[in-house]
Amino acid sequence: MTSLTQRSSGLVQRRTEASRNAADKERAAGGGAGNGEDDAQSRRDEQDDDDKGDSKETRLTLMEEVLLLGLKDREVICKSDAPTGDVLLDEALKHVKETQPPETVQNWIELLSGETWNPLKLHYQLRNVRERLAKNLVEKGVLTTEKQNFLLFDMTTHPLTNNNIKQRLIKKVQEAVLDKWVNDPHRMDKRLLALIYLAHASDVLENAFAPLLDEQYDLATKRVRQLLDLDPEVECLKANTNEVLWAVVAAFTK
């Protein structure tokens, strides 16, 4: 995903971060290996604990998580046109519901992101997405708002104020392709799988892997590559699949 030269600058950072967790990993490794069912139950319990750790105010949407990983969007589609409570998603769904004949997933991604060449369809573009997501994170106490002076004008910035939430998000992404890797996208949590694909498409997935040691980094990027190399058209035909998810993946990995 990145060359050795590009990664060299992050090597010290990854080693420093990983060394802080070395003792914990050694204790975990020394605790003995249970059977498959115990491991699966343990992963479910940990996921439940993570979910309980997020209060209503700090539970993030998928696009907010992508933005948070990118701090130093992309479009999401639902099968139902019922309001979701997320302003950006509801705005997108309104366009989808009211447009006839229906557009393809690929077309909707281009229309909603403003990447269309058709001037008659520019009104579909979701405006100021990054700023609106940032304001949502400010309201949830994850970011704050500051004014910075740049020569002749002031610029509004949104520095991180709650690092615990971001670190919890980074840990979740890392574990998905390391300790909790299941080697089957259809057994992965669908939301987490979508997050990995969207974070990669938004060029922010590397930020989650930067603190890893070289060996962990190589393994994580190798497994992400396995996901990226999947054929969405094949995957969407498998049992109990999410066709919309794979349609979006196809649009981003074409």
Secondary structure, 3 states (H helix, E strand, C coil): CCCHHHHHHHHHHHHHHHHHCHHHHHHHHCCCCCCHHHHHHHHHHHHHHHHHHCCHHHCCCHHHHHHHHCCCCCCCCCCCCCCCCCHHHHHHHHHHHHCCCCCCHHHHHHHHHCCCCCHHHHHHCCCCHHHHHHHHHHHCCCECCEEEEECCEEEEECCECCHHHHHHHHHHHHHHHCCCCCCCCCCCCHHHHHHHHHHHHCCCHHHHHCCCCHHHHHHHHHHHHHHHCCCHHHHCCCCCCCHHHHHHHHHHHC
